[in-house]
């Protein structure tokens, strides 16, 4: 370790670290570590001035290793890698030590203990850096073609966006016709455009683009390969079933959502006159001069919100908020009032969440006579049929201090939420990550909102969580941007921090391949025997295979056994 030249920079983080950790004491403790030739503190290591100082130190001091003790690598890993690259230092000889989230913020009541822990963490970072080797990204050529799975509003918009960038698109829709939920909508807020017309316009645009091929009654049945060059197989169920095999550079999943179907008896569902919001929208769309249900004019409508959302109990509770339901329910009320200004409408809610510009819609509903009553989670409305055969809804209104209100109704509308679509086959094929709510998971909701842990596979629209049509389109265009940024360049660079198998030690017990969640371990012939090998393009560097190998034949680049052991030794070393 003594022949290395390592620079260590410890961040005050504007007080986030220095208020609870003696930053100068940490610097003094690590400046005597073997291999450390520069040890400095900075108010903000991520600032332009400190970055420039690091670059100058790397060049002038001929540093071959860099350690930054600051915040989470999730925030600035790539920031400091770029600093290293600009200074001519291999970016994989840099280590970021998290002393904010893992030390100062977790030990705000023990400055001495936090300082000691910070010293040990930084020592471990120095020890790891001393054993780093220069690594290079894995470069893979890309196929300029994308498979979009799902042809709802998000999938259609993604296909058009990609085609306009000069990228070929295969658009596979499982249903007999494209359009998804929006194809069945009438007027949509805020533009009042008809959903059916909107979808027709998008489908016409798809048909006019020669580099988009649309398949209906089609589904993805197989995938192999990796980012830049996936081998996919699409089954098309027409008059005769055929399978199409092709190569694509990336895959965008836009499979949409399912609507919640209430259980029998849930808020009276099953009683004649109790309908879901989509069913009520059909009544509205088909209404002429008068709104009718079973031949009778509708004069009293009661909406019950959060049906299938924000559930805390039950066999499969949906604890999330579906977000769009309040907007959709209020919009239906505005439409109803426009068709019949004399209709009486009552909205029973737990919390109204007409966010952003939809607050204006809520205001319009109130102006047109809608009455809003708030009920307690533990005392939901009761829907029943009275002796006269009419529906009656009983609710305790919290806005009038718990007064019990009985409301006669011609129709009770259950404002139902979104459910994750059943996609188990697709999940298995693409290795898609599924969250606790059942929707597909992105890597980070703000920093990487459409990327998945499977490189080259993107998600958009309501398959990753409840969204309205505008939000679905926005996420579709984000997926287009991410996909095009890979494919238009012609190649992709992948992290080299992956598993590596020593073929001399490998006895092909197959334990590693069974443990790999990404199917990244294959077989090859080596010196007359069959051994395991890692597919560099597929491996995510999770390290799950390494500790399972009985022959200790697997190591992880950047986090080798030797590096891990050196970090442990450094952390356990006595503090003088």
Protein Blocks (a to p, Z undefined) as FASTA:
>chain_A
ZZpccdddddfklommmmmpcfklmmmmmmmgghiabdcddfblmbmklmmmmmmmmmmn
opabdcdddddfklmmmmmmmmmmmnopafklcccddfklmmmmmmmmlmklmmmmmmmm
mmmmmmmmmmpccddddddddddbdddehjafklmmmmmmmmmnopacddddfblbehij
mlmpccddfklpafklmmmmmmmmmmmpmkbccdehiacfbdedjehiacdddddddfbd
cddddddfbdcddebpadddddehiahiaiahiacfklmmmmmmmpcfbcceehiacfbd
cddehihiaiabdjbdcfbcehlmmmmmmmmmmmmmmmmmmbccddddfbdcdehjllmm
mmmmmmnopacddddfklccdddddfkopacdddddfklgopacddddfbdcdddddddd
dfklmmmmnopacdfkopacdfblklmmmbcfbehiacedjlnoccdfklmmmmmmmmmm
mmmmmmmnopacddfbbcdddfklpgololmmmmpmnlpaccddeehiacddddfklpgo
lommmmmpmnlpaccehiafklmmmmmmmmmpccZZ
